[in-house]
């Protein structure tokens, strides 16, 4: 391979790697804040590259808001944090802790989920 082709291939690999890292970044969430939401599961999407929890929450005026919460990949949630595909189902009452979106829209990064009594739904792996 000619040196200029090798340089071009290396540059392309770096560009693609940076795109992949940026795509999976959680920089859009304000990690200095944690919100607690009391709501009802609308859906729990156990998909790659990230899981999604949609929760309906009543605001101070009693109006229903829909929060879209992004979690880690299923393999990370299952292996490191003890979640499973069937840990929640539509209609379940939950308490969700999130890092909210930095732009103020209704969503965030999943920090933890409990049932309505406060019991954590996940069972982390024991070391």
N, C-alpha and C positions, 0 to 999 in steps of 0.2 A: 504494500500500500504506500502511496506517495505521501510525503510529510504533510502536504497541505490537505490531503484527504483525511489523514489521521487527526489533524487539528480540527477540521470541520466536524468529524464524528465525535470528538471529545467535547467540543462546544455544544453540540446538539444534546449530548447526554446530560450535560450540566443544566441546560435550559429545561429539559424534560423533568429532571430531578427536582429542580426548584418549583416547577408547576405542580408536581405531585405533593410536595411538602406544603405549599400554599393552599392547595385544595383541602387538605386535611387539617388546616390550622384552626385553632379555637380562639384566635385573636379577636374575633368579632364579639366575644363575650367579655363583660366586665368582671374579671376575676377578683376584683377588690370588694365586690358586693355579693351577698347571698340572699335570695328571696325564698320565702316559704309560701307555697300555693296549696290551698285546700280546694280540691275539685273532684271531678268525675272523669275517669278514663274514657276518651272517645275512641282512641286506637293506640295500639302498641305494635309498631312495625319493626320486626326483627330482621333487618336487612343490612347488607354491606353497601357501602363502607361504613355507614353509621346507622344506629338504631334511631327511631323517632317515636316519641311519646306525645300524643295530642291529648290535652286535658282541657275540659271546660271548667271555668271558674266564674263565680258571680262576683261582680265588682261591688263597690260601696253603694251603688244605686240599685243593686239587685239585677243588673243586666248581665247576661252571659257573655263571657269572653272566651276565645279559643286560643290556647297557648300551645305553640309548637316547640318541643324540647328535643334537642339533639343529644344523643348519647354516643358512647364509644362503639366500636364494632362489636358484633355478637361474640366473637372469640375473646375479646378483652373483658366484656361484661360477664361472660360465663366463667372464664378461667380465673380472673383476678378478683372479681367482685361478687360472684355468686348469683347473678341474675339468670333467668331462663326465659325462653320464648313464651311460656304460659304462666308467668308469674303475675300477670295482670290481664284483665279482659275488659271489654267495653262495659260500662256501667259500674265498675268498681270505684268506691270512694277512696281517694288517696291524698296523702300529704307529700308534696314534691319539693325538694330543695334544688334550686338552680342558681347558676351564675347568669344573670340576665343579659340580654343583648345590649351592646353598647349604644345602639341607635334608638333605644327606647321602645322598639316594636315588641309585641307580645311573643316572647320566646326566650330560650336560654339553653344553657349547657347543663345536662343532668348531673346532679351531685348526689342525690339519694332519693329513695321512695319508701314511704311507710304506708301501712293501712290506716284507716281512719282512727284507730286507737293509738297510733304512734309506733307500732311494731314494724321494724325494718322488714321489707319484703325479700331482700337478698340475704344469702348466707355465704359470706366470704370463705374462701378456702382456708383451712386450718394448716398452719405451718408447724 
